[in-house]
């Protein structure tokens, strides 16, 4: 029988791997399209907007992306922050 602590540790490792994968997908998609809002990134990658928001925050903390402007989102029609890659 597998201990519950082992199961929890495995799940935590899987979650970390998912976060890293999502960060990579978002970063490369943003490099490809130039600049985008969270909603635009969600639509382009298929990742939920709430996950996009969390990963964008992490990418900003690592100085990989930055806030380029505030303008109207092409998808929602509302004012939103646009992101751009540093590299």
N, C-alpha and C positions, 0 to 999 in steps of 0.2 A: 504494500500500500504506500502511496506517495504522500508525504507529509504536506499539510496545508501551507506551511511556510515555503516549501519548495515550489508549490504551484503559484503562490503569490510572487515569489522572486522571478519565476519564469514570465509571468504576465507583465511584471514591471519592465523586464528586459525587452519584451515585445513592444510595449508602449514606447520605450525610448527609441527603438529602431524605427517605429512608425513616424515619430516626430522628426527624426533625422531625415528620413526619406521624403517626408512632406516638405521640409525646409529646402532640400535639394531641388525638388520639383518646382517649388514656388520661385526659387532663385533663378533657375535656368529659364523658366517660362517668362519671368520678368525681364531677363536679359534679351530674350527673343522678341518680345513685343514692345520693349522700350519703357513705357510707364503705364501703370494701371491702378485701379482702386481694388479694395478687397473683393468686392463683388465681381469685378471683371476677372480677377485672378481665380476666383471660385468657379466662374463659368468656363474659363480657359483650361483649368486643371481637373475639374470634377471633384475638388475637395470642398467640404462644407465651409461656409463663410466663417463660422465660429472657429474652426480649426485654422483657417487662413489668418484670422486676426491674431491668434496665439503665435503662429509661426512667424508672421510679419514682425511682431514684437521682439521675438528672439533674434531675427535677422537684423533688426535695428540695433539691438544691444551689441551685436557683433560688428557693427559698422559696415555691413554688407549692402544694405539698402538705406535710402533716405527719403524723407518727405520732399517731393519735388514741387508740388503745387496743390492748391485747393481749388477745385473746379466742379462742374456738373458731370456726374457719372453718366456714361452713355447708356447704361442698363437701367438704372433707377430713376434718372432724371433729377436726382437730389445732389446737393453739394456734398462732396466727399474728398478725402485726402488721396492724392496720387503718390505712388511709390516709384522709385527708380533705383537701379543698381549703382553701386559706387564704382564698380570695375567696368 
